[in-house]
Amino acid sequence: MPRPHSPTPGAASKRLLPLLVVLLVSALLVSGFALPLAAQQAAELPDSPSAQTAAQATSITGVVTDEDGAAVAGASIALMHPDRPAMAAQKTVSGADGGFALNDVAPGAFQVSITAVGFSVQSLSGTIAQGQQDALGTIRLRASVNIGVNVSSNTEQMAEIEVRHEEKQRVLGIIPNYYIVYDGSTAPLDTKQKYRLAWRTAIDPTSFLGAGVIAGIEQGANTFPAYGQGAAGYAKRFGAAYADGFSANLLSNAVFPALFKQDPRYFYKGTGSVRSRAAYAIANSVVCKGDNGRWQLCYSGILGSLAAGGISNLYYPAADRNGVGLTLENTALGIAGGAASNLFEEFLLKKFTTHSHGQTHP
């Protein structure tokens, strides 16, 4: 049987050449489809951490202005994370247009503080998520010095206007009625104004007239007989009566009100039932408004009456001094007198008081 014919090298090459061409074309076709598919698959895959951070920059922006809307350049902006106190503050400054940007902010709770010379510190807080761009908008700073001066100045001016009006208030146009406020929204008195009203009351002719009437009644009843009779006895009684009023007025309306920051005036109610107004008037003999506008125990009035009662032991006849007893008696009389005076103010004196104004609930 004959052997099979062995192909020559040339013939083998001719057979392999078409096969190689087919394989090459197939490879090119496969690569043509594979590259776009790989790109598409790569686009559909989630970003890597580094790529995600780059694509989702977290930032906070804003514009700093004054109250008139003018840009505040050079303001210092500091960002802190209150829940991560160990983390260093991130800082920047506002530009010429007042704008600023804090980039690469760590997500979570944050607090931004803006400071500038001549302005009060402004603080803003919030929470920012990864990749969020938080625009704080326009941040208006308040002037730190001028605002305080204006508020203080306006308060003093309002109080001064009220005091000048009160200094014109007189019952029947004769008896001073300085310590009554018909407008409950008035500004508190400063120390100087408290002493001024007390001094004007002390030197008013009616104060001397009142002491003279009391001395005459005591002379006729021979009260404090150790004073004697005649001009000398009357002078002693007059001096004691005037000293009582002077010390009580100065201590209760100036010294202690200035010390405890309380208002010595009576704030007219004028509305409500008779019963509620009477209760209010009587209560005001032991409570008063503080300079902060809040009602509180009237330390100034109580201690004023107590101190005035103690001082009276210095000039009353020795036979009529009974130490603590007289002091407490005079204190009680002072408080009772204050309650009676408030009742007159609430129900009667307004209609007879010249230059009275307003009628608002305190």
C-alpha positions, 0 to 999 in steps of 0.5 A: 500500500503506498504511503500518503503524500507528504505536503511540501513546505510551500503548500503548508504555508499556502494553507496557513496563510488564509487561516492567519488572515481569518484569525487576524480579522477576527481579532480586530473585529473582537477588539473593535467591539470589546473596547467600547464595551469596556468603556461603557462598563467602566462608566457604569461602575461606581467611582473609586473613593478618590474619583468620588471625592474629586467629583463631589467637592463639599464647600460653603460660600457666602457674602459679608456685608454691613447693615447697609449692604456694603461689602465688608472686605477682610472679615475673618471667617472660621469654620469649626466642627462642634462635634469634633473639637479636636479638628483644626478650624478652617479659616479664610477671609472675605474678598473685596466684594465681601465674598468667601468660600470654604472648600473641602469641608468635612461633612457633618455639623459645622459652625461658621464665625465671622469677625471684623473690626468694628462689628459684632461677631456673627455665628451661623451653624448647620449641617452639610453632607458629602458633596453638598455646596451650601450657600449661606447667602448674605451675612449682615454684620452689626456695628458693635460700638455705635449700636450700643451707644445709640440704644443707651442714648435713646433710653436716657432720652426717653427717661429724661422726657418722661421725668420732665413731664412728671416734674410738671404733674401737680395735684390741683396744680399745687402738690407735687405728684412726681412719682406717678407714671401714666404710661407703663412703657416708660424707660427706667430712671438712671441714678441721677434722675432718681436723686433729682426727683427726690431732691425736688420733692424735698425742697418743694414748698409743699414739703415744708408746709406739710411738716409745718401742719404736722408740727402744729397738730402735734403742738396742739396735742402736746405730742412729744411733751419733752419738746415743750411748748412755744416757738422752741417746741414748735421748731423741734416738732417741725424739724422732726416732722421734716426730717422724717419726710426728708429721710424717708423720701431720700432713702426710699426714692433715691439711695436704695432704688439706685443701689438695688436698681429699682424704680421708685414710681407708681405705675398707674393701672387704670383698667380692670375691676375696682377690686383688681385695681385696689389689690394692685395698688396695695401690692405696690407698697411692697412690690415694684418694677425693677430697672429691668422692667420686671416686678420684684419685692420692693427692697428699696421701699421696705429698707427705706422705711426701716432705715428712716425709722431707725434714724428717727431715734436720733432726734426724737426725745429720749423719753419717746424712743423705744429703739426697735419698737419705734423703728418697726412702728415707723416702718409699718406706718411707712408701708401703710402710708404707701398703700394709702397713697397708691389707692389715692393715685389709682382712683382719685388723683389722676383727674385732679393732676395737671399735665397727667397723660396716658392710660396704659396697663403696666 
